[in-house]
């Protein structure tokens, strides 16, 4: 084998040129014509990872399983996910948080803090639904607004009643 860089002859087992140190190209193996009958040329491809057999597939033949083409998993929108996001709008956290604030704002005194919070979160949740309809949560946002308004009014009424009864 001659080095392509400096044209120096090298022994057949050499990987680098003895003269210049350049890497030598890989050598083709010489095959006798008698051995050539059993050799089939194969395209060189990167080695593929061996496929693991599914644990519950006991009836399939190993060779048949290895020859099956791989299918890429396509993520499909789950119908159950759509139902859940309609009932609990987890894609619209402002409407969901406003909903819970609005419910708890209906308790007297808590309405002073949670009422305005629910009102603001409900309005933000509604605007989010208008921009992104797939987020859902319109009902939760409306309940948050109503709960915020009524919770604040209930708390104000409770304080007025408390002062009129106790300080007469």
Secondary structure, DSSP 8 states (H G I E B T S, - for coil): -B-TTT--B--TT-SB-TTT--B---------TTGGGG----------------TT--SS-HHHHHHS----------HHHHHHHHHS-TT-HHHHHHHHHHHHTTSTTTHHHHHHHHHHHHHHHHHHHHH-GGG--HHHHHHHHHHHHHHHHHHHHHHHHHHHHHT-
